[in-house]
Amino acid sequence: MDIAVIGSNMVDLVSYLSRMPDEGETVEARDFAMGCGGKGANQAMAAARMGSSVLMLTRVGNDAFAETTRRNFEANGIDTTYVLDTDATSGVAPIFVDDNSRNSIVIAKGANAFLTPADIEDAAEAIAQCKLIVLQLEVNLETVYAAIDFGNRHGIPVLLNPAPASPDLDFAQVARCDYFVPNETELALLTGMPVQTLEEVQAAAQTILDRGVKNVIVTMGSRGVLWLSAAGPTLVEGRTVAALDTTGAGDAFIGCFSHCLVDTGDVPGSLATANAYAADSVTRRGTQTSYATREQFEQGLKQGRADTMA
């Protein structure tokens, strides 16, 4: 097994609006779609579609959404041995997308809130065979910390995506991660520093690097990706795209980066490929439905689409 994703799954409930409603206002949606999502599941899906073997440790509820989620994992080759049943509702994410491709997301954790450190230990034998552990913050922090500890004890690199950003995040735990991957909004919330310019993003990211994290990777949408390590900063330029829906683009980046990192060990090359993969995803609607397979992605690159969108 290549990658263990320990984290969340959600069912996405997506409304497409001409504009976001003001407080107290009702706005009619032009269209609606339902699909499988959640940051953990999204990242697992992107890595699997790029060709990685992926184990998903997560919890689903006791409702119709649970079987939909499990079947979706299975259809994409993700190991569902540790997709655990829970006496709760499944997690859901109402998502609103406007005509400018901007999105607002609300999450209800549901069963995700019941994923525990004990679940990690129950799956220990399988997780220990993986080459990378990928984490987010849509499950309880104690479970995230237990996963970081597991990776450290077993010599497995850990990637943490601090989303949604939590003011309670313990940076002593973050420092034990090999890769810390926020977007610029999450970076601002976690550091209390401005991120309007590239120089400000670098200064904020440097404060996290100074706390002991080996690699800080900041995704900045159309501005690209900034990677800070002991060797200094590296900027991967953004791409000009005809964006249709930016929902899940960060997860597409992390899933593809994780795949490439395990496959090649080349961080700069993995960043460039993941940047292109994420840009490709925003040209289609939805989260997981927008993620290309490796064959589709490579075909798009051969056709020269990378020059304009990714």
N, C-alpha and C positions, 0 to 999 in steps of 0.2 A: 504494500500500500504506500502511495506517495504522500498524501496529505490527509491530516485529520482536521476537520472543521468542527470546533466545539462551540455551539451557539444556537442561534435562533432560527426559527422558520415562521413565516406569516402567510396568511392569504391576503393578497393585495386587492383592494376594492378601489378602482381608479375612476375618477370622474374628470372629464375633459371640459374645461370652462373657457369662455371667452376672456374672463378676468376673475381674479379672486374676489370673493364677496367682502364688503365692509362689515364692521361689527353690527350685528342685528339684521343684516340683509340676507334675503334669499335670492340665489342666482340659479337659473336653470342650466343644467349641464347639457352640452351638445352631444356627448357620447359617454358610455360607461363600459368598463371592461373589468373582468375578475381574473386573477391569475395567482400563481404561487410566487411568494417572495420571502421577505425577511433577510436581514443582512447576512446571517450565517449561511442560509440556504442559497442565496444569490451567489455568494463567493464560491461555495462548493460547486454550484452549477457552472459558473464560468470556467473554473479549473477543470471540471470534468469534460466540458465541451471542447476544451483545448487539448484534451487527451490524457489528463492525469487520472490515476486511480484514487478515488476520494472516499474516505469514511466520514459519515456525518453522525455526530453525537448531538441529539436534540430531543425535545419532548413535544408531542402532539396531544391534542385533547380527545374528548370522547364524543366528537361530533362528526358530521359528514366531511368537514374540511380535513380531518386527519387522514382519511383514506386517499383523498385527492393529493395531499402532500406526499404521502408514502409512494403512491403510484408514480408521481412525477419524478421523484428521486430514482426509482427503479428504472423508469423509461430512459433515464440519462446515465445509467451505469453507476450510480452512487450506491455505496454499501449502506443498506438500511438496517443492519443488525442492531444498531443502537439508536434507532428512531423509536423512542420509548412512549408507550401509552400512559396517559395521565387522566385522573379524574378531575377534569377542568375543561374549560373551553379552549379551543385552539387560538393561537395568536392571530390577530388581524391588523391590517394597516390600511385605513382609509387614506387615499392619496388624491390630491387635487393638482391638475396640470393646466396652466393657462396657455393662451395663444402665443406667448413668448417662450414657451417650453420651460418656464419656471415651475417648480413644484413645491407643494407643502404637504407634509406627511404627519399623520397621527398614528401612534401604535398603541395597541392593547396587548400586553405580553401574554396573557392567558397562560397556557401550559409552560411557556418558556420560563416563567418565574419559578417553576418547580424543578429546573435542572440544578443538580447539586454536586458538590465535590464527591459524594459517594458514587454518583453515576460515572464519574471519571475513573474512579478506582475499579468499578465493575467492568469497565471497558479497557483496563490498563494493558492487558496483553496485546490487544489489537492496536491501541494507540502507540505503544512502544515500538511497533514495527514501522511507523511512519517517519518520513524524512522532514516534515514541517508541521507545526501546529498553528492553526489560524483561529484568531479570537476576535470578538466584537463585544459591545457592551449592552446588548439587548437581553442578556441573562444576568443573574445576580453577580455582584462583584466578587463575592466569596468563591463562586464557581470559576470565575475568570482567574482569580489569584491561584486557585488550586491547579488550574491548567498550566499556568506559568511555572508553578513549582514542579509539576510533573515533567514539563519539558526540560527544565534545568536539571532535575535529578537523573533524567534518562539521556541527556546530551542531545536533545532534539531542539533545533532552532524554533523560536516562537515569534510569530507576527501578530501584533495587536493593532486593530483598527478601533480607535476610541470613539465609536459612534453607537448611539448618540452620546455626545460628550457629557461627562458627569463631573460635577465639582468635587465629588467624594473620591475621585480616582487617586489612588496612593502611588506617588511617583517613585517610592522605594520599590514597588512592584513593577512599575513601568520600566525601571532601570534594568530589570532582569530579562527584558525582551530584547530580541536581536533586531527586530524591525518594528518601528512605531509609525503608523501610517494614518495621520489625520488629514482632513481637508482644511482649507484655510479658516473656515468658520469655526470648526472644532479647535483648531490651533489657537484662535483668538479667545475662545471661551476657557480653554485650559490654562492659558498663560496670562490672560488679562492684558495682552499687548495688541496694538493695532496691526492689521495685515493688509492695508490698502495697497501698498507698493511691494514690489519684489524684495526691496531692501528690508522692509518691515517684516515680511514673512520670514526672511533669512534670520533676522535678529531674534524673532520669537522662537523659531525652530532651534536656534543655537542654544537657547536657555534649556531646552529639553535635552539636547545632546550633552550639555555640560552636566546634566544630572546622572549621566552614565549610560544612556541608551547608545548602542553601537551605530544604529542607522535610523535617521529621522527622514521620512519621505512624506512630503506635503503635496497632495493633489490640489490643483488650482483651476480645474475646469479648462476653459479656453486659454488660460495663461500657461498651461503645461504642468510640469512636475518638478519640484525642487528636492534634491537628495543631499543631505548633510551627513558626513561621516568624519572620522579622524583625518581623512585625506583632503577634506575641504568640501565646498559646495559644488554640485553639478546640476545644471538646469537642462531639462528636456523640454524643448519648445512645444507650445500648444499647437493645435491644428485647427484650420478653418473648416467648419462643418456646417451643413444645413441641418441644424438640430431640430428634431421633431418632438423628442421627449427625453429629458436628462435624468429621469428617475432610474436609479440603479447603476449609473455610470461609474460611481466610485467603487461599487462592489464588483463590477466588470473588471475594473483596473486591478483590484486586489486579487481576484481569482486568477486572472491571466498572469499577473506578476508572480503569484505563488507557483503556478504551473511552470513558468519559464525558469524561475529560480531553482526549483527542484531538478528540472530537466537539464539545465546548463551550468548553474552556479555563477552565471555572469550577471551581476547586478545592473550595470549600465544597459546591456542589451535587453535584459528583462524589463527594465523601466521603459525603454523605447517601444518594445512590442506591446506592453500593457497600455501605454499611452494611446497607441494606435487602435488597440482593441476597444478601449473605452470610448474613443471618439466614434468608432464604427457603431457602437451600441446606441448612441443618441440619435442616430438617423432612423431608428425604428421605435415603435411604441412599446411601452411596457417595461418590465424589469427583465426577468429571465427570458421572456419571449423575444427580447431584443439581442440576446447573446448569440453570436455566430458560433458554429462548430469550427474546428481547426481548418477543415477543408474549405468551408465558406469564406473564412477570414483570409486564408492564403490565396484563394482564387481572387478575392477582391484586391489584394495587394498586387497580384500579377496583372490585373486589368488596369492598374494605375490609379485606383481609387485612393490610395494612401496619400497621394499628393494633394488631394483636396479635402478628404474627410478622415481617412485613417486606413 
